[in-house]
Amino acid sequence: MTKVVVVGGVAGGMSAASKAKREDPSLDITVYEKSGYISYGACGMPYVISGQIPKLEKLLARTPEKMAERGVTARVNCEVTEVDHARRRVTVRDLASGKTFGDAYDVLVLATGARPVRPKLPGVDLGGVYTLRQMEDAATLQEAVARGAKRAVIVGGSYVGLEMAEAFSEAGLEVAVVERLDRLLASFGPVPSKLALEELEARGVEVSLNTEVLAFEGEEHVRHVLTSRGALEADLVLVSVGVRPNNELAKALGLTLGPAGAVVTDAQLRTGLEDVYAVGDVTAVHHLVTGSLAWVPLGDTANRQGRVAGEVIAGKEARFRGVVGTAITKVFDRTFATTGLTPEAASAAGFKAKSTTTESRDRAGYYPGRHPIHVTLVWEEGTERLLGAQIAGYGDAPKRIDVVAALLFGRASLRDLADLDLAYAPPFGGVWDPLLVAANVALE
Ligand SMILES: Cc1cc2nc3c(=O)[nH]c(=O)nc-3n(C[C@H](O)[C@H](O)[C@H](O)COP(=O)(O)OP(=O)(O)OC[C@H]3O[C@@H](n4cnc5c(N)ncnc54)[C@H](O)[C@@H]3O)c2cc1C
């Protein structure tokens, strides 16, 4: 019987374990997870903290008990501390008992994910200075809110920071966001950056751009965030300045690392080392627009990679083709989406890029409840190959990004987009869909 050990039990690891078991029930699979939970929707945590989702447990997709019913052993509070690949053994520390034990494997899957960057600033270890990645973090933030925190400062204006600005605000806190760059949501391009700022300010969130955090001050608990533009009062601080791959085991195994130190794999999620696979946020991915390796840590990618690795481990043919960098986020009523490259990223990747932004409406002009929708298209001058798109709008309207994401998989052109037969009825858009409007303007 082939023994599979999976390190990390969230999106990538549990997808790999579940799929492998479904495809080949004879596999003996054990998942070791350092935290107290497996298989949860980390992406839902902001909506629990806002109070929109009544309790954290709602995010749990599977428990160790449910996995046991499916024939997969999942052990929480168990950290894999060492891998001896020559002997095919892992060393595991049971964090509850403090005891260490060993386990053997034939196949190893590294699904160790990523962790938040915690900058080494003075006062960063004070009470009330948090990061958000795991269920335990979300529970701590929920408790801080329940204890009556009045004012939250968020360090970092990326999508997680802004989702949390909304969450704290919905939970009744005053919120300030501090961002060192001159814009928010930098990876979503200039129009979402500007509109997200407008939305936050309209909702009473104080935003400081071009502002560096210098220190956190307080006795035992944070009271002020000292920035390059003065001090901000805080009962709690969320540091959300990016993540880094948990690549320690990969490094110790001597695996090839790529961008940001993420593990390089082939399309079957194999690392260079025989019978060692890697999936999820710990891996680098092939970016289908640039043709290069990139680090794009996202939950849907981790799930898809896990599924492919599971199939391959079970002896099936499967391939992870790569990503085009599609993402979507909501900031209060506004929704922002991106796929492929922003104008800036396209130029940085060496493309002779052109872009245009059009504003139209997400329903027919005469239909009630319509909202503006901004579509930015990015393409290569000369070939007119589509390189990316960003959409800013309301509700589900920016989900149109998926049309462009699909086109990017096929290296389509602006003309291919303009020629598409898209669905139309007045409650869903104009007779000219906002994507077609944008493509036609770009082709003029
Ligand atoms: C607030 C928030 C919102 C998000 N929203 C979205 C979203 O809307 N859309 C989206 O696509 N993505 C979103 N993400 C990102 C998404 O959650 C991650 O991309 C996804 O969880 C990655 O899955 P993973 O399995 O690769 O890694 P992780 O979720 O990081 O899981 C890895 C697990 O491995 C465990 N581990 C690490 N080392 C060891 C070890 N040595 N032994 C045992 N266990 C170990 C860790 O404890 C961890 O639980 C969000 C993330 C956060 C924090």
The ligand as an ORCA input file, in Angstrom:
! r2SCAN-3c Opt
* xyz 0 1
  C      -8.137     37.136      5.018
  C      -7.823     36.379      3.776
  C      -8.657     36.492      2.670
  C      -8.369     35.793      1.517
  N      -9.218     35.938      0.458
  C      -8.979     35.245     -0.670
  C      -9.887     35.321     -1.761
  O     -10.925     35.998     -1.678
  N      -9.593     34.618     -2.883
  C      -8.478     33.834     -2.980
  O      -8.271     33.197     -4.021
  N      -7.596     33.740     -1.962
  C      -7.828     34.423     -0.816
  N      -6.956     34.302      0.232
  C      -5.747     33.480      0.078
  C      -6.035     32.019      0.355
  O      -6.573     31.887      1.645
  C      -4.756     31.217      0.215
  O      -4.268     31.388     -1.091
  C      -4.978     29.745      0.492
  O      -5.368     29.536      1.806
  C      -3.704     28.955      0.202
  O      -3.898     27.634      0.547
  P      -2.674     26.704      0.909
  O      -3.266     25.385      1.278
  O      -1.659     26.741     -0.151
  O      -1.963     27.384      2.145
  P      -2.479     27.831      3.622
  O      -3.913     28.224      3.605
  O      -1.456     28.799      4.058
  O      -2.344     26.480      4.425
  C      -1.116     25.895      4.698
  C      -1.217     25.200      6.022
  O      -0.004     24.483      6.219
  C       0.265     24.471      7.603
  N       1.687     24.196      7.801
  C       2.725     24.974      7.415
  N       3.887     24.377      7.744
  C       3.568     23.213      8.356
  C       4.334     22.179      8.927
  N       5.655     22.218      8.923
  N       3.671     21.125      9.474
  C       2.314     21.065      9.466
  N       1.541     22.028      8.936
  C       2.167     23.086      8.375
  C      -0.140     25.841      8.081
  O      -0.450     25.794      9.452
  C      -1.351     26.142      7.205
  O      -2.555     25.897      7.883
  C      -7.219     34.978      1.440
  C      -6.368     34.864      2.533
  C      -6.668     35.551      3.707
  C      -5.744     35.410      4.870
*
